[in-house]
Amino acid sequence: MEVIIQPTKEAAANLVARIISKEVRANPNAVLGLATGRTMEAVYDLVAAMHKQEGLDFSLCKTFNLDEYVGLPGTDPHSYRYYMNEHLFQKVNVDVRNTYLPDGTAPDLDAECQRYEDNIKRFGGIDLQLLGIGRSGHIGFNEPLSALLSRTRVKPLTPTTIEQNQGLFDKPEKMPRRAITMGVGTILDARRCILLATGAEKAEIIAKAVEGPVTSMISATALQLHRRCTVVVDESAATKLQGCDYYRWVFQNEPEWQEFLS
């Protein structure tokens, strides 16, 4: 695992967008794993600007999102399909037929979860998986006690997650209590993972995820086992990390990151 500390949330989002851009330019057929949430909106705005201003081409890419609420059709403004259409898919030249999210309205949810896993395998697996982190330390909707080898499945949401997300609903009580999510094992299968976290409210959970013990109670800790995971944070989210000096030294001195230095 690598940790990169950026001075502001804008700089952190910019770095992640540039990593995505580099991946897509190097591999026009890239399979991208995508995430939702307020933290990602700045990243998608930057990526869309790169498409418009620099010709960043998504025409051959495939995308798979981490999760979707059970019971919400893609036309619902609160669904993650709707979010992705609004924040990215309609702003770049990706073929919508190549953008995949779980179907939260499928009559057989277990079969839908298996179909999702099969589709990821059909395209050769995910090249770059973008991740956020919830206050309970979840990646995707892998709530506490999610098995570290879990696959795509239906997961009940914790009160913490419901409290965190229900403000995005016009009627908070209408927020679904279950979601389909990629499993921790599904995420770990990606060839590269990028986790973005900003703000002081993420500082404590980032410290636990990066420097604490690996535990199913905090699914993000499983990323410590990943062969190529980069965690990008701003200064506010880095305040409880113990190894900040080392993380900064690595970013400043490792050849891989020289082109990203501002």
Secondary structure, DSSP 8 states (H G I E B T S, - for coil): -EEEEESSHHHHHHHHHHHHHHHHHH-TT-EEEE--SHHHHHHHHHHHHHHHHH----TT-EEEESEEETT--TTSTTSHHHHHHHHTGGGS---GGGEE---TT-SSHHHHHHHHHHHHHHTT--SEEEE---TT--STT--TT--TT--SEEEE--HHHHHHHGGGSSSGGGS-SEEEE--HHHHHTSS-EEEEE-SGGGHHHHHHHHHS--BTTBGGGGGGG-SSEEEEEETTTTTT-S-HHHHHHHHHH-GGGGGG--
